[in-house]
C-alpha cells in the first residue's frame, strides 16, 4: 500500500510538472529571449496599428491582407543562420519565402489573440517554427516544409485539406544529412547530422499528400485564399522548394511570396495553375490551411 501511495504521489508530481511546462510554453516570451532589432519592433507596431480593427476577420483572411503590407520588401536568404547558436530570430525587414509565411501566420494569430504584444508575436513564431513549439538547438527547427505543415497540423495551427483529395507525395527527404556542407550549423556541429538523419527517417515514415501540378486546375475550386502552399519538387532528397500564400485576383489564385528570382515580395503575374511550368522541377503543391484560434 505504501508503495502504491508513493507511486501515486510521484505520478501526481510528474503530471503537475508537465502541466506547468505546458502552461509555461503558452506564456509570451520575454524580450531578452528574442533576437530582434528596434526596426522589427517598429514594423510590428505599424502592422498592429493598421490592422487592429480587422481582428474579427478569420486568420485565413488576415494573412493575405497583412501579406500585401510587405509588397516590395527585399528577399534575403539565410536570415535565421546569422548566429552560431539557435536563437528565436524575428526579422520583419528581410524575408525569405518560409520566414515570410511564418511571419504572416504569427502576425494574424497575434491580432486574433487577447495579448497583442511583440512578445506574443514572438511566442507565435516559436510555436510555428519549431517542432511542437519547443526551441532546443538547431535540429528542433522544422527544416523540411512537409514536416512544418504536418507538425503544425498536429498542433492545430493549420489543417491539411489535400489529404482528402490529393495524391501521396512520392519524394523522400534526405538532402540535409546528405549535404551537410550546405548548412552552416551542420558544418559547425557535425553531431547534429545524425539527429537530422533520424528526423528524416521519421518524416519518411509518415504519409504526406500533395496536388500534382497537372491536377491543380481540377482541384482549384477546393483551394482558398489565405492557404499557405509549398511548391513540391522532384529534386532528390527534397520535398518543397518554395513557399507562398494564395491570393485571389480576377477569379484565379495567384502566389503572394518572397520571390528568390526577383528578390522581393510580390504577387505572381500568372495564376498558380500556370505558375508551375511543365518543364520545371516543381511537381505540385502541398496545402496548409490556417486555423482560427478556437477552431
Secondary structure, 3 states (H helix, E strand, C coil): CHHHHHHHHHHHHHHHHHHHHHHHHHCCCCHHHEECCHHHHHHHHHHHHHHHHHCCCCHHHHHHHHHHHHCCCEECCCCCCCCCCCCEECCCCCECHHHHHHHHHHHHHHHHCCCCCHHHHHHHHHHHHEHHHCCCCHHHECCCHHHHHHHHHHCCCEECHHHHCCEECCCCECHHHHCHHHCHHHHHCCCHHHHHHHHHHHHHCCCCEEEEHHHHHHHHHHCCCCCEEEEEECCCECCEEEEEEEEEECCEEEEEEEECCCCEEEECCCCHHHHCCCCCCEEEEEEEEECCCCC
